[in-house]
């Protein structure tokens, strides 16, 4: 395993930020680390990087105990914190050369040029960091995180505050990095989880409430009710729709469009079609609605 977290607990005074958290991440896996604000995500990430000491429990990175091998661990890990602290008065290349010097890497110019090319910083590399857009500042942060070619990347809310185009650009870059590195990615954006993550780990009030692939969690979390979205040619009285066998809830989502929820996993599409024929309605469209990551997240953290 690339990362192993065992019985991790962290107190800040009397407040418990992490409560006996355990999970593992395989090599070359992108993990979406989710949870409401204050759930303990940033605390756990800081412990994995060695910036915080746990109250109890252990963290292994590539088989090394973070508490006992911090120097080696920091060479294995690249870290982009949520607030992305940068030296705004430094030029992009100057800052990246400084980062290379901290790791004692040879051929500094080659290393800097390579990471600039990889993160798409070329057009802005001669500017001061303070002159860059938010998206390019995030690219600088990612550049410093990967400049020493770490095996593990810890990314805390890497797309916060970006516009839609910048989000796509950073997400594509993370997806590319995920082909060769283990990535622990904290995010509130469910589309990122579905687009790039192989595994989800969800924290709520410091407790790990779910861990698995997005498909696994969508199939196993919460109730097994099936939802079907139907578009008729005319508006339908919702009370009439509740007369269909196994339908227990109806939500009108458009002029003639409804989401029907059944109380079982049974396929109710034939019953809906029969209802339409019986009452002289035409079915223009009908599809089973899959449980979204937003649904999974809400069901696990709604308390």
PyMOL commands that set and color helices and strands:
alter all, ss='L'
color gray80, all
select helices_A, chain A and resi 41-49+70-76+92-103+108-119+122-124+129-131+134-146+164-177+190-196+214-220+238-241+269-278+293-301
alter helices_A, ss='H'
color red, helices_A
select strands_A, chain A and resi 3-12+15-25+30-35+56-61+64-65+77-80+152-156+182-186+199-204+207-212+227-232+247-252+257-262+283-289
alter strands_A, ss='S'
color yellow, strands_A
deselect
rebuild
show_as cartoon
